[in-house]
Amino acid sequence: MEVPFSENGGFSYIVRDEEGNEVSEKAATQEIETNQVISAGESISATIILYGYEKGTYELEVWLDSDLENTYNQTIVFTVD
C-alpha cells in the first residue's frame, strides 16, 4: 500500500484523562518519506515523549496525517504511578 504523505506529513495525537477530558493535543511532523510504500506485515512507528502528567490512567490516540481516507488510528492506555 502506498501512503501519500505531504511534505508536512507525520502524525497527530490526543491524550485524554480517565474522565475522557482532553489534556494534551499535538500535530507533530516526523521525517516520513513522501508517498511511503508499506508492505504487508510492515508498520510505521513513531516516538512520542510524554511528560509532566499527574498520577492516573490516560489514553493516547495517535493517527497518521496523510491523504488517505483511513487515518489508521492507534489507541494506547497508559498509567502514571
mmCIF file of the N, C-alpha and C atoms, coordinates in Angstrom:
data_MODEL
# 
_entry.id   MODEL 
# 
loop_
_atom_site.group_PDB 
_atom_site.id 
_atom_site.type_symbol 
_atom_site.label_atom_id 
_atom_site.label_alt_id 
_atom_site.label_comp_id 
_atom_site.label_asym_id 
_atom_site.label_entity_id 
_atom_site.label_seq_id 
_atom_site.pdbx_PDB_ins_code 
_atom_site.Cartn_x 
_atom_site.Cartn_y 
_atom_site.Cartn_z 
_atom_site.occupancy 
_atom_site.B_iso_or_equiv 
_atom_site.pdbx_formal_charge 
_atom_site.auth_seq_id 
_atom_site.auth_comp_id 
_atom_site.auth_asym_id 
_atom_site.auth_atom_id 
_atom_site.pdbx_PDB_model_num 
ATOM 1   N N  . MET A 1 1  ? 0.840   -1.159 0.000  1.00 0.00 ? 1  MET A N  1 
ATOM 2   C CA . MET A 1 1  ? 0.000   0.000  0.000  1.00 0.00 ? 1  MET A CA 1 
ATOM 3   C C  . MET A 1 1  ? 0.894   1.234  0.000  1.00 0.00 ? 1  MET A C  1 
ATOM 4   N N  . GLU A 1 2  ? 0.501   2.221  -0.768 1.00 0.00 ? 2  GLU A N  1 
ATOM 5   C CA . GLU A 1 2  ? 1.242   3.471  -0.796 1.00 0.00 ? 2  GLU A CA 1 
ATOM 6   C C  . GLU A 1 2  ? 0.540   4.471  0.117  1.00 0.00 ? 2  GLU A C  1 
ATOM 7   N N  . VAL A 1 3  ? 1.289   5.039  1.054  1.00 0.00 ? 3  VAL A N  1 
ATOM 8   C CA . VAL A 1 3  ? 0.748   6.035  1.977  1.00 0.00 ? 3  VAL A CA 1 
ATOM 9   C C  . VAL A 1 3  ? 1.182   7.410  1.478  1.00 0.00 ? 3  VAL A C  1 
ATOM 10  N N  . PRO A 1 4  ? 0.231   8.219  0.992  1.00 0.00 ? 4  PRO A N  1 
ATOM 11  C CA . PRO A 1 4  ? 0.587   9.513  0.401  1.00 0.00 ? 4  PRO A CA 1 
ATOM 12  C C  . PRO A 1 4  ? 0.726   10.628 1.441  1.00 0.00 ? 4  PRO A C  1 
ATOM 13  N N  . PHE A 1 5  ? 1.928   10.861 1.925  1.00 0.00 ? 5  PHE A N  1 
ATOM 14  C CA . PHE A 1 5  ? 2.187   11.948 2.873  1.00 0.00 ? 5  PHE A CA 1 
ATOM 15  C C  . PHE A 1 5  ? 2.543   13.210 2.093  1.00 0.00 ? 5  PHE A C  1 
ATOM 16  N N  . SER A 1 6  ? 2.068   14.349 2.582  1.00 0.00 ? 6  SER A N  1 
ATOM 17  C CA . SER A 1 6  ? 2.514   15.616 2.018  1.00 0.00 ? 6  SER A CA 1 
ATOM 18  C C  . SER A 1 6  ? 3.873   15.932 2.622  1.00 0.00 ? 6  SER A C  1 
ATOM 19  N N  . GLU A 1 7  ? 4.480   17.038 2.215  1.00 0.00 ? 7  GLU A N  1 
ATOM 20  C CA . GLU A 1 7  ? 5.796   17.376 2.759  1.00 0.00 ? 7  GLU A CA 1 
ATOM 21  C C  . GLU A 1 7  ? 5.736   17.663 4.260  1.00 0.00 ? 7  GLU A C  1 
ATOM 22  N N  . ASN A 1 8  ? 4.557   17.971 4.795  1.00 0.00 ? 8  ASN A N  1 
ATOM 23  C CA . ASN A 1 8  ? 4.401   18.193 6.236  1.00 0.00 ? 8  ASN A CA 1 
ATOM 24  C C  . ASN A 1 8  ? 3.777   16.982 6.928  1.00 0.00 ? 8  ASN A C  1 
ATOM 25  N N  . GLY A 1 9  ? 3.780   15.845 6.251  1.00 0.00 ? 9  GLY A N  1 
ATOM 26  C CA . GLY A 1 9  ? 3.135   14.647 6.774  1.00 0.00 ? 9  GLY A CA 1 
ATOM 27  C C  . GLY A 1 9  ? 3.774   14.148 8.048  1.00 0.00 ? 9  GLY A C  1 
ATOM 28  N N  . GLY A 1 10 ? 3.038   13.377 8.764  1.00 0.00 ? 10 GLY A N  1 
ATOM 29  C CA . GLY A 1 10 ? 3.522   12.816 10.018 1.00 0.00 ? 10 GLY A CA 1 
ATOM 30  C C  . GLY A 1 10 ? 2.358   12.233 10.781 1.00 0.00 ? 10 GLY A C  1 
ATOM 31  N N  . PHE A 1 11 ? 2.224   12.625 12.038 1.00 0.00 ? 11 PHE A N  1 
ATOM 32  C CA . PHE A 1 11 ? 1.160   12.091 12.862 1.00 0.00 ? 11 PHE A CA 1 
ATOM 33  C C  . PHE A 1 11 ? 0.672   13.182 13.808 1.00 0.00 ? 11 PHE A C  1 
ATOM 34  N N  . SER A 1 12 ? -0.514  12.957 14.348 1.00 0.00 ? 12 SER A N  1 
ATOM 35  C CA . SER A 1 12 ? -1.080  13.823 15.372 1.00 0.00 ? 12 SER A CA 1 
ATOM 36  C C  . SER A 1 12 ? -1.515  12.939 16.520 1.00 0.00 ? 12 SER A C  1 
ATOM 37  N N  . TYR A 1 13 ? -1.661  13.530 17.716 1.00 0.00 ? 13 TYR A N  1 
ATOM 38  C CA . TYR A 1 13 ? -2.151  12.747 18.838 1.00 0.00 ? 13 TYR A CA 1 
ATOM 39  C C  . TYR A 1 13 ? -2.922  13.604 19.826 1.00 0.00 ? 13 TYR A C  1 
ATOM 40  N N  . ILE A 1 14 ? -3.754  12.907 20.610 1.00 0.00 ? 14 ILE A N  1 
ATOM 41  C CA . ILE A 1 14 ? -4.508  13.500 21.707 1.00 0.00 ? 14 ILE A CA 1 
ATOM 42  C C  . ILE A 1 14 ? -4.318  12.598 22.916 1.00 0.00 ? 14 ILE A C  1 
ATOM 43  N N  . VAL A 1 15 ? -4.123  13.203 24.092 1.00 0.00 ? 15 VAL A N  1 
ATOM 44  C CA . VAL A 1 15 ? -4.082  12.459 25.353 1.00 0.00 ? 15 VAL A CA 1 
ATOM 45  C C  . VAL A 1 15 ? -5.325  12.855 26.145 1.00 0.00 ? 15 VAL A C  1 
ATOM 46  N N  . ARG A 1 16 ? -6.054  11.836 26.633 1.00 0.00 ? 16 ARG A N  1 
ATOM 47  C CA . ARG A 1 16 ? -7.246  12.074 27.455 1.00 0.00 ? 16 ARG A CA 1 
ATOM 48  C C  . ARG A 1 16 ? -7.051  11.452 28.834 1.00 0.00 ? 16 ARG A C  1 
ATOM 49  N N  . ASP A 1 17 ? -7.638  12.090 29.863 1.00 0.00 ? 17 ASP A N  1 
ATOM 50  C CA . ASP A 1 17 ? -7.553  11.541 31.216 1.00 0.00 ? 17 ASP A CA 1 
ATOM 51  C C  . ASP A 1 17 ? -8.635  10.483 31.414 1.00 0.00 ? 17 ASP A C  1 
ATOM 52  N N  . GLU A 1 18 ? -8.737  9.973  32.660 1.00 0.00 ? 18 GLU A N  1 
ATOM 53  C CA . GLU A 1 18 ? -9.684  8.890  32.958 1.00 0.00 ? 18 GLU A CA 1 
ATOM 54  C C  . GLU A 1 18 ? -11.134 9.266  32.691 1.00 0.00 ? 18 GLU A C  1 
ATOM 55  N N  . GLU A 1 19 ? -11.459 10.541 32.783 1.00 0.00 ? 19 GLU A N  1 
ATOM 56  C CA . GLU A 1 19 ? -12.825 11.002 32.539 1.00 0.00 ? 19 GLU A CA 1 
ATOM 57  C C  . GLU A 1 19 ? -13.074 11.303 31.060 1.00 0.00 ? 19 GLU A C  1 
ATOM 58  N N  . GLY A 1 20 ? -12.061 11.146 30.221 1.00 0.00 ? 20 GLY A N  1 
ATOM 59  C CA . GLY A 1 20 ? -12.204 11.410 28.801 1.00 0.00 ? 20 GLY A CA 1 
ATOM 60  C C  . GLY A 1 20 ? -11.934 12.850 28.415 1.00 0.00 ? 20 GLY A C  1 
ATOM 61  N N  . ASN A 1 21 ? -11.457 13.660 29.375 1.00 0.00 ? 21 ASN A N  1 
ATOM 62  C CA . ASN A 1 21 ? -11.128 15.056 29.085 1.00 0.00 ? 21 ASN A CA 1 
ATOM 63  C C  . ASN A 1 21 ? -9.795  15.142 28.351 1.00 0.00 ? 21 ASN A C  1 
ATOM 64  N N  . GLU A 1 22 ? -9.740  15.970 27.329 1.00 0.00 ? 22 GLU A N  1 
ATOM 65  C CA . GLU A 1 22 ? -8.508  16.176 26.578 1.00 0.00 ? 22 GLU A CA 1 
ATOM 66  C C  . GLU A 1 22 ? -7.512  16.954 27.433 1.00 0.00 ? 22 GLU A C  1 
ATOM 67  N N  . VAL A 1 23 ? -6.330  16.384 27.646 1.00 0.00 ? 23 VAL A N  1 
ATOM 68  C CA . VAL A 1 23 ? -5.307  17.063 28.445 1.00 0.00 ? 23 VAL A CA 1 
ATOM 69  C C  . VAL A 1 23 ? -4.122  17.502 27.607 1.00 0.00 ? 23 VAL A C  1 
ATOM 70  N N  . SER A 1 24 ? -4.011  16.985 26.391 1.00 0.00 ? 24 SER A N  1 
ATOM 71  C CA . SER A 1 24 ? -2.916  17.365 25.509 1.00 0.00 ? 24 SER A CA 1 
ATOM 72  C C  . SER A 1 24 ? -3.284  17.006 24.079 1.00 0.00 ? 24 SER A C  1 
ATOM 73  N N  . GLU A 1 25 ? -2.889  17.873 23.156 1.00 0.00 ? 25 GLU A N  1 
ATOM 74  C CA . GLU A 1 25 ? -3.114  17.596 21.737 1.00 0.00 ? 25 GLU A CA 1 
ATOM 75  C C  . GLU A 1 25 ? -1.932  18.154 20.975 1.00 0.00 ? 25 GLU A C  1 
ATOM 76  N N  . LYS A 1 26 ? -1.500  17.415 19.967 1.00 0.00 ? 26 LYS A N  1 
ATOM 77  C CA . LYS A 1 26 ? -0.364  17.902 19.192 1.00 0.00 ? 26 LYS A CA 1 
ATOM 78  C C  . LYS A 1 26 ? -0.419  17.371 17.770 1.00 0.00 ? 26 LYS A C  1 
ATOM 79  N N  . ALA A 1 27 ? -0.144  18.248 16.854 1.00 0.00 ? 27 ALA A N  1 
ATOM 80  C CA . ALA A 1 27 ? 0.089   17.847 15.478 1.00 0.00 ? 27 ALA A CA 1 
ATOM 81  C C  . ALA A 1 27 ? 1.599   17.856 15.338 1.00 0.00 ? 27 ALA A C  1 
ATOM 82  N N  . ALA A 1 28 ? 2.169   16.715 15.072 1.00 0.00 ? 28 ALA A N  1 
ATOM 83  C CA . ALA A 1 28 ? 3.624   16.602 15.016 1.00 0.00 ? 28 ALA A CA 1 
ATOM 84  C C  . ALA A 1 28 ? 4.052   16.172 13.635 1.00 0.00 ? 28 ALA A C  1 
ATOM 85  N N  . THR A 1 29 ? 5.118   16.728 13.172 1.00 0.00 ? 29 THR A N  1 
ATOM 86  C CA . THR A 1 29 ? 5.682   16.252 11.916 1.00 0.00 ? 29 THR A CA 1 
ATOM 87  C C  . THR A 1 29 ? 6.863   15.373 12.241 1.00 0.00 ? 29 THR A C  1 
ATOM 88  N N  . GLN A 1 30 ? 7.060   14.431 11.421 1.00 0.00 ? 30 GLN A N  1 
ATOM 89  C CA . GLN A 1 30 ? 8.141   13.472 11.601 1.00 0.00 ? 30 GLN A CA 1 
ATOM 90  C C  . GLN A 1 30 ? 8.765   13.262 10.235 1.00 0.00 ? 30 GLN A C  1 
ATOM 91  N N  . GLU A 1 31 ? 9.987   12.846 10.200 1.00 0.00 ? 31 GLU A N  1 
ATOM 92  C CA . GLU A 1 31 ? 10.628  12.605 8.910  1.00 0.00 ? 31 GLU A CA 1 
ATOM 93  C C  . GLU A 1 31 ? 10.073  11.331 8.290  1.00 0.00 ? 31 GLU A C  1 
ATOM 94  N N  . ILE A 1 32 ? 8.895   11.475 7.682  1.00 0.00 ? 32 ILE A N  1 
ATOM 95  C CA . ILE A 1 32 ? 8.268   10.367 6.969  1.00 0.00 ? 32 ILE A CA 1 
ATOM 96  C C  . ILE A 1 32 ? 8.380   10.680 5.486  1.00 0.00 ? 32 ILE A C  1 
ATOM 97  N N  . GLU A 1 33 ? 8.869   9.714  4.743  1.00 0.00 ? 33 GLU A N  1 
ATOM 98  C CA . GLU A 1 33 ? 9.048   9.923  3.307  1.00 0.00 ? 33 GLU A CA 1 
ATOM 99  C C  . GLU A 1 33 ? 7.704   10.206 2.639  1.00 0.00 ? 33 GLU A C  1 
ATOM 100 N N  . THR A 1 34 ? 7.704   11.106 1.672  1.00 0.00 ? 34 THR A N  1 
ATOM 101 C CA . THR A 1 34 ? 6.507   11.363 0.887  1.00 0.00 ? 34 THR A CA 1 
ATOM 102 C C  . THR A 1 34 ? 6.159   10.102 0.110  1.00 0.00 ? 34 THR A C  1 
ATOM 103 N N  . ASN A 1 35 ? 4.885   9.731  0.110  1.00 0.00 ? 35 ASN A N  1 
ATOM 104 C CA . ASN A 1 35 ? 4.388   8.552  -0.600 1.00 0.00 ? 35 ASN A CA 1 
ATOM 105 C C  . ASN A 1 35 ? 5.180   7.292  -0.246 1.00 0.00 ? 35 ASN A C  1 
ATOM 106 N N  . GLN A 1 36 ? 5.231   7.002  1.040  1.00 0.00 ? 36 GLN A N  1 
ATOM 107 C CA . GLN A 1 36 ? 5.945   5.827  1.531  1.00 0.00 ? 36 GLN A CA 1 
ATOM 108 C C  . GLN A 1 36 ? 5.150   4.561  1.203  1.00 0.00 ? 36 GLN A C  1 
ATOM 109 N N  . VAL A 1 37 ? 5.841   3.518  0.765  1.00 0.00 ? 37 VAL A N  1 
ATOM 110 C CA . VAL A 1 37 ? 5.210   2.245  0.444  1.00 0.00 ? 37 VAL A CA 1 
ATOM 111 C C  . VAL A 1 37 ? 5.387   1.300  1.631  1.00 0.00 ? 37 VAL A C  1 
ATOM 112 N N  . ILE A 1 38 ? 4.255   0.771  2.112  1.00 0.00 ? 38 ILE A N  1 
ATOM 113 C CA . ILE A 1 38 ? 4.255   -0.152 3.255  1.00 0.00 ? 38 ILE A CA 1 
ATOM 114 C C  . ILE A 1 38 ? 3.803   -1.515 2.753  1.00 0.00 ? 38 ILE A C  1 
ATOM 115 N N  . SER A 1 39 ? 4.627   -2.525 2.943  1.00 0.00 ? 39 SER A N  1 
ATOM 116 C CA . SER A 1 39 ? 4.289   -3.885 2.530  1.00 0.00 ? 39 SER A CA 1 
ATOM 117 C C  . SER A 1 39 ? 3.488   -4.581 3.620  1.00 0.00 ? 39 SER A C  1 
ATOM 118 N N  . ALA A 1 40 ? 2.811   -5.664 3.258  1.00 0.00 ? 40 ALA A N  1 
ATOM 119 C CA . ALA A 1 40 ? 2.045   -6.445 4.232  1.00 0.00 ? 40 ALA A CA 1 
ATOM 120 C C  . ALA A 1 40 ? 2.950   -6.857 5.385  1.00 0.00 ? 40 ALA A C  1 
ATOM 121 N N  . GLY A 1 41 ? 2.488   -6.665 6.600  1.00 0.00 ? 41 GLY A N  1 
ATOM 122 C CA . GLY A 1 41 ? 3.251   -7.036 7.782  1.00 0.00 ? 41 GLY A CA 1 
ATOM 123 C C  . GLY A 1 41 ? 4.191   -5.956 8.270  1.00 0.00 ? 41 GLY A C  1 
ATOM 124 N N  . GLU A 1 42 ? 4.396   -4.888 7.502  1.00 0.00 ? 42 GLU A N  1 
ATOM 125 C CA . GLU A 1 42 ? 5.253   -3.788 7.934  1.00 0.00 ? 42 GLU A CA 1 
ATOM 126 C C  . GLU A 1 42 ? 4.417   -2.755 8.678  1.00 0.00 ? 42 GLU A C  1 
ATOM 127 N N  . SER A 1 43 ? 5.100   -1.841 9.351  1.00 0.00 ? 43 SER A N  1 
ATOM 128 C CA . SER A 1 43 ? 4.396   -0.789 10.073 1.00 0.00 ? 43 SER A CA 1 
ATOM 129 C C  . SER A 1 43 ? 5.206   0.494  10.044 1.00 0.00 ? 43 SER A C  1 
ATOM 130 N N  . ILE A 1 44 ? 4.547   1.575  10.390 1.00 0.00 ? 44 ILE A N  1 
ATOM 131 C CA . ILE A 1 44 ? 5.207   2.861  10.585 1.00 0.00 ? 44 ILE A CA 1 
ATOM 132 C C  . ILE A 1 44 ? 5.234   3.086  12.084 1.00 0.00 ? 44 ILE A C  1 
ATOM 133 N N  . SER A 1 45 ? 6.374   3.459  12.622 1.00 0.00 ? 45 SER A N  1 
ATOM 134 C CA . SER A 1 45 ? 6.442   3.709  14.063 1.00 0.00 ? 45 SER A CA 1 
ATOM 135 C C  . SER A 1 45 ? 6.914   5.138  14.318 1.00 0.00 ? 45 SER A C  1 
ATOM 136 N N  . ALA A 1 46 ? 6.549   5.640  15.469 1.00 0.00 ? 46 ALA A N  1 
ATOM 137 C CA . ALA A 1 46 ? 6.918   6.996  15.861 1.00 0.00 ? 46 ALA A CA 1 
ATOM 138 C C  . ALA A 1 46 ? 7.224   7.015  17.342 1.00 0.00 ? 46 ALA A C  1 
ATOM 139 N N  . THR A 1 47 ? 8.142   7.850  17.744 1.00 0.00 ? 47 THR A N  1 
ATOM 140 C CA . THR A 1 47 ? 8.453   8.025  19.160 1.00 0.00 ? 47 THR A CA 1 
ATOM 141 C C  . THR A 1 47 ? 7.758   9.280  19.652 1.00 0.00 ? 47 THR A C  1 
ATOM 142 N N  . ILE A 1 48 ? 6.952   9.126  20.690 1.00 0.00 ? 48 ILE A N  1 
ATOM 143 C CA . ILE A 1 48 ? 6.257   10.253 21.302 1.00 0.00 ? 48 ILE A CA 1 
ATOM 144 C C  . ILE A 1 48 ? 6.698   10.309 22.755 1.00 0.00 ? 48 ILE A C  1 
ATOM 145 N N  . ILE A 1 49 ? 7.267   11.427 23.158 1.00 0.00 ? 49 ILE A N  1 
ATOM 146 C CA . ILE A 1 49 ? 7.729   11.588 24.537 1.00 0.00 ? 49 ILE A CA 1 
ATOM 147 C C  . ILE A 1 49 ? 6.699   12.419 25.285 1.00 0.00 ? 49 ILE A C  1 
ATOM 148 N N  . LEU A 1 50 ? 6.120   11.816 26.309 1.00 0.00 ? 50 LEU A N  1 
ATOM 149 C CA . LEU A 1 50 ? 5.113   12.485 27.131 1.00 0.00 ? 50 LEU A CA 1 
ATOM 150 C C  . LEU A 1 50 ? 5.679   12.650 28.532 1.00 0.00 ? 50 LEU A C  1 
ATOM 151 N N  . TYR A 1 51 ? 5.511   13.829 29.115 1.00 0.00 ? 51 TYR A N  1 
ATOM 152 C CA . TYR A 1 51 ? 5.996   14.047 30.479 1.00 0.00 ? 51 TYR A CA 1 
ATOM 153 C C  . TYR A 1 51 ? 5.147   15.112 31.152 1.00 0.00 ? 51 TYR A C  1 
ATOM 154 N N  . GLY A 1 52 ? 5.224   15.159 32.482 1.00 0.00 ? 52 GLY A N  1 
ATOM 155 C CA . GLY A 1 52 ? 4.508   16.178 33.237 1.00 0.00 ? 52 GLY A CA 1 
ATOM 156 C C  . GLY A 1 52 ? 3.091   15.802 33.612 1.00 0.00 ? 52 GLY A C  1 
ATOM 157 N N  . TYR A 1 53 ? 2.721   14.543 33.465 1.00 0.00 ? 53 TYR A N  1 
ATOM 158 C CA . TYR A 1 53 ? 1.369   14.128 33.813 1.00 0.00 ? 53 TYR A CA 1 
ATOM 159 C C  . TYR A 1 53 ? 1.299   13.698 35.274 1.00 0.00 ? 53 TYR A C  1 
ATOM 160 N N  . GLU A 1 54 ? 0.181   14.018 35.926 1.00 0.00 ? 54 GLU A N  1 
ATOM 161 C CA . GLU A 1 54 ? -0.046  13.592 37.299 1.00 0.00 ? 54 GLU A CA 1 
ATOM 162 C C  . GLU A 1 54 ? -0.370  12.106 37.320 1.00 0.00 ? 54 GLU A C  1 
ATOM 163 N N  . LYS A 1 55 ? -0.338  11.503 38.515 1.00 0.00 ? 55 LYS A N  1 
ATOM 164 C CA . LYS A 1 55 ? -0.685  10.089 38.639 1.00 0.00 ? 55 LYS A CA 1 
ATOM 165 C C  . LYS A 1 55 ? -2.086  9.862  38.092 1.00 0.00 ? 55 LYS A C  1 
ATOM 166 N N  . GLY A 1 56 ? -2.232  8.738  37.395 1.00 0.00 ? 56 GLY A N  1 
ATOM 167 C CA . GLY A 1 56 ? -3.536  8.389  36.847 1.00 0.00 ? 56 GLY A CA 1 
ATOM 168 C C  . GLY A 1 56 ? -3.400  7.572  35.580 1.00 0.00 ? 56 GLY A C  1 
ATOM 169 N N  . THR A 1 57 ? -4.531  7.242  34.992 1.00 0.00 ? 57 THR A N  1 
ATOM 170 C CA . THR A 1 57 ? -4.577  6.465  33.760 1.00 0.00 ? 57 THR A CA 1 
ATOM 171 C C  . THR A 1 57 ? -4.992  7.395  32.625 1.00 0.00 ? 57 THR A C  1 
ATOM 172 N N  . TYR A 1 58 ? -4.318  7.251  31.505 1.00 0.00 ? 58 TYR A N  1 
ATOM 173 C CA . TYR A 1 58 ? -4.544  8.124  30.354 1.00 0.00 ? 58 TYR A CA 1 
ATOM 174 C C  . TYR A 1 58 ? -4.714  7.283  29.097 1.00 0.00 ? 58 TYR A C  1 
ATOM 175 N N  . GLU A 1 59 ? -5.329  7.894  28.095 1.00 0.00 ? 59 GLU A N  1 
ATOM 176 C CA . GLU A 1 59 ? -5.491  7.258  26.795 1.00 0.00 ? 59 GLU A CA 1 
ATOM 177 C C  . GLU A 1 59 ? -4.797  8.137  25.757 1.00 0.00 ? 59 GLU A C  1 
ATOM 178 N N  . LEU A 1 60 ? -3.907  7.531  24.999 1.00 0.00 ? 60 LEU A N  1 
ATOM 179 C CA . LEU A 1 60 ? -3.192  8.212  23.920 1.00 0.00 ? 60 LEU A CA 1 
ATOM 180 C C  . LEU A 1 60 ? -3.764  7.718  22.601 1.00 0.00 ? 60 LEU A C  1 
ATOM 181 N N  . GLU A 1 61 ? -4.307  8.632  21.795 1.00 0.00 ? 61 GLU A N  1 
ATOM 182 C CA . GLU A 1 61 ? -4.802  8.287  20.467 1.00 0.00 ? 61 GLU A CA 1 
ATOM 183 C C  . GLU A 1 61 ? -3.908  8.957  19.435 1.00 0.00 ? 61 GLU A C  1 
ATOM 184 N N  . VAL A 1 62 ? -3.357  8.167  18.530 1.00 0.00 ? 62 VAL A N  1 
ATOM 185 C CA . VAL A 1 62 ? -2.432  8.651  17.504 1.00 0.00 ? 62 VAL A CA 1 
ATOM 186 C C  . VAL A 1 62 ? -2.998  8.296  16.140 1.00 0.00 ? 62 VAL A C  1 
ATOM 187 N N  . TRP A 1 63 ? -2.845  9.215  15.173 1.00 0.00 ? 63 TRP A N  1 
ATOM 188 C CA . TRP A 1 63 ? -3.273  8.923  13.811 1.00 0.00 ? 63 TRP A CA 1 
ATOM 189 C C  . TRP A 1 63 ? -2.320  9.548  12.808 1.00 0.00 ? 63 TRP A C  1 
ATOM 190 N N  . LEU A 1 64 ? -2.297  8.980  11.612 1.00 0.00 ? 64 LEU A N  1 
ATOM 191 C CA . LEU A 1 64 ? -1.442  9.477  10.540 1.00 0.00 ? 64 LEU A CA 1 
ATOM 192 C C  . LEU A 1 64 ? -2.044  10.727 9.920  1.00 0.00 ? 64 LEU A C  1 
ATOM 193 N N  . ASP A 1 65 ? -1.208  11.676 9.595  1.00 0.00 ? 65 ASP A N  1 
ATOM 194 C CA . ASP A 1 65 ? -1.617  12.844 8.816  1.00 0.00 ? 65 ASP A CA 1 
ATOM 195 C C  . ASP A 1 65 ? -1.210  12.582 7.371  1.00 0.00 ? 65 ASP A C  1 
ATOM 196 N N  . SER A 1 66 ? -2.089  11.929 6.643  1.00 0.00 ? 66 SER A N  1 
ATOM 197 C CA . SER A 1 66 ? -1.812  11.618 5.245  1.00 0.00 ? 66 SER A CA 1 
ATOM 198 C C  . SER A 1 66 ? -3.047  11.938 4.424  1.00 0.00 ? 66 SER A C  1 
ATOM 199 N N  . ASP A 1 67 ? -2.966  11.699 3.140  1.00 0.00 ? 67 ASP A N  1 
ATOM 200 C CA . ASP A 1 67 ? -4.088  11.972 2.258  1.00 0.00 ? 67 ASP A CA 1 
ATOM 201 C C  . ASP A 1 67 ? -5.033  10.778 2.125  1.00 0.00 ? 67 ASP A C  1 
ATOM 202 N N  . LEU A 1 68 ? -4.837  9.733  2.922  1.00 0.00 ? 68 LEU A N  1 
ATOM 203 C CA . LEU A 1 68 ? -5.721  8.574  2.884  1.00 0.00 ? 68 LEU A CA 1 
ATOM 204 C C  . LEU A 1 68 ? -7.024  8.878  3.612  1.00 0.00 ? 68 LEU A C  1 
ATOM 205 N N  . GLU A 1 69 ? -8.109  8.220  3.192  1.00 0.00 ? 69 GLU A N  1 
ATOM 206 C CA . GLU A 1 69 ? -9.376  8.379  3.896  1.00 0.00 ? 69 GLU A CA 1 
ATOM 207 C C  . GLU A 1 69 ? -9.321  7.731  5.272  1.00 0.00 ? 69 GLU A C  1 
ATOM 208 N N  . ASN A 1 70 ? -8.668  6.585  5.395  1.00 0.00 ? 70 ASN A N  1 
ATOM 209 C CA . ASN A 1 70 ? -8.500  5.911  6.682  1.00 0.00 ? 70 ASN A CA 1 
ATOM 210 C C  . ASN A 1 70 ? -7.249  6.475  7.332  1.00 0.00 ? 70 ASN A C  1 
ATOM 211 N N  . THR A 1 71 ? -7.384  7.033  8.530  1.00 0.00 ? 71 THR A N  1 
ATOM 212 C CA . THR A 1 71 ? -6.245  7.669  9.188  1.00 0.00 ? 71 THR A CA 1 
ATOM 213 C C  . THR A 1 71 ? -5.427  6.696  10.034 1.00 0.00 ? 71 THR A C  1 
ATOM 214 N N  . TYR A 1 72 ? -5.810  5.442  10.086 1.00 0.00 ? 72 TYR A N  1 
ATOM 215 C CA . TYR A 1 72 ? -5.067  4.413  10.805 1.00 0.00 ? 72 TYR A CA 1 
ATOM 216 C C  . TYR A 1 72 ? -4.767  4.819  12.238 1.00 0.00 ? 72 TYR A C  1 
ATOM 217 N N  . ASN A 1 73 ? -5.839  5.028  12.998 1.00 0.00 ? 73 ASN A N  1 
ATOM 218 C CA . ASN A 1 73 ? -5.708  5.392  14.407 1.00 0.00 ? 73 ASN A CA 1 
ATOM 219 C C  . ASN A 1 73 ? -5.166  4.237  15.225 1.00 0.00 ? 73 ASN A C  1 
ATOM 220 N N  . GLN A 1 74 ? -4.429  4.586  16.272 1.00 0.00 ? 74 GLN A N  1 
ATOM 221 C CA . GLN A 1 74 ? -3.951  3.612  17.259 1.00 0.00 ? 74 GLN A CA 1 
ATOM 222 C C  . GLN A 1 74 ? -4.206  4.227  18.624 1.00 0.00 ? 74 GLN A C  1 
ATOM 223 N N  . THR A 1 75 ? -4.826  3.463  19.532 1.00 0.00 ? 75 THR A N  1 
ATOM 224 C CA . THR A 1 75 ? -5.094  3.952  20.871 1.00 0.00 ? 75 THR A CA 1 
ATOM 225 C C  . THR A 1 75 ? -4.343  3.104  21.882 1.00 0.00 ? 75 THR A C  1 
ATOM 226 N N  . ILE A 1 76 ? -3.672  3.773  22.820 1.00 0.00 ? 76 ILE A N  1 
ATOM 227 C CA . ILE A 1 76 ? -2.880  3.096  23.834 1.00 0.00 ? 76 ILE A CA 1 
ATOM 228 C C  . ILE A 1 76 ? -3.283  3.666  25.190 1.00 0.00 ? 76 ILE A C  1 
ATOM 229 N N  . VAL A 1 77 ? -3.548  2.799  26.156 1.00 0.00 ? 77 VAL A N  1 
ATOM 230 C CA . VAL A 1 77 ? -3.852  3.236  27.526 1.00 0.00 ? 77 VAL A CA 1 
ATOM 231 C C  . VAL A 1 77 ? -2.581  3.060  28.342 1.00 0.00 ? 77 VAL A C  1 
ATOM 232 N N  . PHE A 1 78 ? -2.224  4.096  29.126 1.00 0.00 ? 78 PHE A N  1 
ATOM 233 C CA . PHE A 1 78 ? -1.037  4.005  29.964 1.00 0.00 ? 78 PHE A CA 1 
ATOM 234 C C  . PHE A 1 78 ? -1.328  4.612  31.331 1.00 0.00 ? 78 PHE A C  1 
ATOM 235 N N  . THR A 1 79 ? -0.535  4.192  32.322 1.00 0.00 ? 79 THR A N  1 
ATOM 236 C CA . THR A 1 79 ? -0.719  4.648  33.702 1.00 0.00 ? 79 THR A CA 1 
ATOM 237 C C  . THR A 1 79 ? 0.548   5.329  34.196 1.00 0.00 ? 79 THR A C  1 
ATOM 238 N N  . VAL A 1 80 ? 0.376   6.455  34.872 1.00 0.00 ? 80 VAL A N  1 
ATOM 239 C CA . VAL A 1 80 ? 1.479   7.160  35.523 1.00 0.00 ? 80 VAL A CA 1 
ATOM 240 C C  . VAL A 1 80 ? 1.367   6.869  37.007 1.00 0.00 ? 80 VAL A C  1 
ATOM 241 N N  . ASP A 1 81 ? 2.400   6.252  37.584 1.00 0.00 ? 81 ASP A N  1 
ATOM 242 C CA . ASP A 1 81 ? 2.394   5.914  39.024 1.00 0.00 ? 81 ASP A CA 1 
ATOM 243 C C  . ASP A 1 81 ? 3.009   7.006  39.851 1.00 0.00 ? 81 ASP A C  1 
# 
